[in-house]
Amino acid sequence: MSTAAEVLNELYRRGIVVRVDGESIRLKPRSALDDQLLASIRDYKPEIIAALKSRPAPCAAKATPSGCQYDWAPGYRGLRLKCITHRHEMGSSTVFRTAYGGYDTLLEMLRFGFLCGQALDDARRTQ
């Protein structure tokens, strides 16, 4: 890989959670890494850390099909997600997290880019 951005894109494509801890890069799950990717991470470590430290706030507006971004609703963490981007016609849009038959609302919302904040971090950890 020829740039730090390409390394980060590959990490995200593999579903690896990447975070900075001081001057260290923390990666989960480690089992998704191979030797080539680890070598690229070492080669671009300063640039990767700089990119992660300068990224926008977790709930910055993103280009999603509806423009909505969801985070955990206060008092319902792990159960209810609330749109923090808009005030919808009937108040605030709320989604209940469900899981059945191998389908998980949180992971589907992650796949389509609807999550932000703590909900985004939690979804990446449960992949």
C-alpha positions in Angstrom: 0.0 0.0 0.0 1.4 3.3 -1.0 -0.3 5.8 1.4 -1.5 5.9 5.0 -5.1 6.6 3.7 -4.9 3.3 1.7 -3.8 1.5 4.9 -6.7 3.0 6.9 -9.2 2.1 4.2 -8.0 -1.5 4.1 -8.3 -1.7 7.9 -11.9 -0.4 7.8 -12.7 -2.6 4.9 -11.7 -5.6 7.0 -13.9 -4.3 9.9 -10.9 -3.6 12.1 -11.5 -1.0 14.9 -8.6 1.4 14.8 -7.9 3.9 17.6 -5.0 5.9 18.9 -3.7 5.5 22.5 -1.0 8.1 23.0 1.6 7.2 20.3 0.3 3.7 19.9 -2.3 2.3 17.4 -4.8 -0.2 18.9 -6.4 -2.6 16.5 -9.3 -5.1 17.0 -9.6 -7.9 16.1 -6.0 -8.7 15.6 -6.9 -11.9 13.9 -8.0 -9.9 10.8 -4.4 -8.6 10.3 -1.8 -10.3 8.1 1.9 -9.7 7.9 1.7 -7.4 4.9 -0.9 -5.2 6.5 1.1 -5.1 9.8 4.2 -4.0 7.8 2.2 -1.2 6.1 0.9 0.0 9.5 4.5 0.1 10.8 5.7 2.0 7.7 2.9 4.7 7.9 2.4 4.8 11.7 3.1 8.5 12.2 0.8 9.4 9.3 -1.9 7.0 10.5 -1.8 8.5 14.0 -2.0 12.1 12.6 -4.9 11.1 10.4 -6.8 9.5 13.3 -6.2 12.5 15.6 -7.4 15.0 13.0 -10.6 13.1 11.9 -13.9 14.9 12.4 -16.0 14.5 15.4 -17.8 11.1 15.6 -21.2 12.6 14.8 -20.2 14.9 12.0 -22.7 14.9 9.1 -22.1 12.1 6.6 -23.5 11.3 3.2 -26.1 8.6 4.0 -29.1 7.9 1.9 -31.4 9.8 4.3 -28.8 12.0 5.9 -29.8 10.6 9.3 -27.2 9.7 11.9 -28.1 7.7 14.9 -26.5 7.3 18.4 -27.8 5.7 21.5 -30.9 7.4 22.9 -30.3 8.7 26.5 -31.6 6.2 29.0 -31.8 3.3 26.5 -28.2 2.5 25.7 -27.9 -0.8 23.9 -31.6 -0.8 23.0 -32.8 2.4 21.3 -31.1 4.5 18.7 -32.2 8.1 18.0 -31.5 10.4 15.0 -29.3 13.2 16.2 -29.2 15.0 12.9 -32.8 16.0 12.3 -36.1 16.8 13.9 -38.4 14.5 12.0 -42.1 15.4 11.3 -43.2 13.4 14.3 -40.5 14.4 16.7 -37.3 12.4 16.7 -36.9 9.2 14.7 -36.1 6.2 17.0 -35.0 2.7 16.0 -35.1 -0.2 18.4 -32.2 -2.6 18.2 -33.3 -6.1 17.3 -31.4 -9.3 16.7 -33.0 -12.5 15.3 -32.1 -15.1 12.7 -28.6 -13.7 12.3 -29.9 -10.2 11.5 -28.8 -7.3 13.8 -30.2 -3.8 13.3 -27.0 -2.2 14.7 -24.7 -4.0 12.3 -27.0 -3.2 9.3 -27.0 0.4 10.3 -23.2 0.3 10.5 -23.1 -1.2 7.0 -25.1 1.6 5.6 -23.3 4.4 7.5 -26.1 5.5 9.7 -24.3 5.3 13.0 -22.2 7.8 14.9 -20.7 8.4 18.3 -20.8 5.6 20.9 -23.3 3.5 18.7 -20.7 3.5 15.9 -17.9 2.4 18.2 -20.1 -0.3 19.8 -21.2 -1.6 16.4 -17.6 -1.9 15.2 -16.7 -3.8 18.4 -19.5 -6.3 17.9 -18.6 -7.2 14.3 
